Amino acid sequence: MPSSKKTIHFLCSTLVTAIAVGVLGYGLSADWAKATMDCARVDVGFFNETVLVVYNFFNGTITQTSCYSFEPRDEFEVFTMLGKIGGAPLALHSLVLCLLVLCFLFSAVSILISLYNSVSNPYETYMGPVGIYVSSSLSACFSVLVLVIFVLNVKFTNMAEETVRDSTEGIPVELKNKSAEMQLGYYLVIPYVVLSLLTIGIIYMYDHAAYTHRKEQQKPTEDAPKEIMMY
């Protein structure tokens, strides 16, 4: 059976990782970004209207005043819309989704290893602290990539513009002065990164203390006189 100190550290690691998963899961249900653009019909050319596109990770809404004739608030499915747009926006958003799936997967691995170590003393290295270091590090790295790729997709591709054009029911429009802001769902990835790193820190504290304790136990033998050791 593991010591109480080991059990506490690994249970804390489990709890922190579970909280991280909960935060990221909640983030997927919140808005991730919004983009605003000045809008005008091609036959008018007067940019006196604005369009607001809000992206949840899987769904979105377009809100406008009278730039073109459709419902003031139009909802759409992100992947369906991106399937029509194609190109970089679809590829990048799909990549972000794959990275998020990997984040959940490696967080689950970290939780399972932590629970296993809280009730046993595994001899396999990959089932001990090293397994948690690897899985939590990968979770943190993948989530950082999510932050970078998503903001690049929203700000530097034509995703928002093409989303609006696809919703105009064939009415040609001109769009300019796009500005994009990240929302709560996007920013909740940051505490997920921090909590994943905190998991590593908790296990490192235990691992370092255990290593120091083992070294101290070896000192009496190392420091003993040669005559005594030979005897």
Secondary structure, 3 states (H helix, E strand, C coil): CCCHHHHHHHHHHHHHHHHHHHHHHHHHHCEEEEEEEEEEECCCCCCCEEEEEEEECCEEEEEECCCCCCCCEEEEEHHHHHHHHCHHHHHHHHHHHHHHHHHHHHHHHHHHHHHHHHHCCCCCHHHCHHHHHHHHHHHHHHHHHHHHHHHHHHHHCCHHHHHHHHCCCCCCEEEEEEEEEECHHHHCHHHHHHHHHHHHHHHHHHHHHHHHHHHHHHHHHHHCCHHHHHC
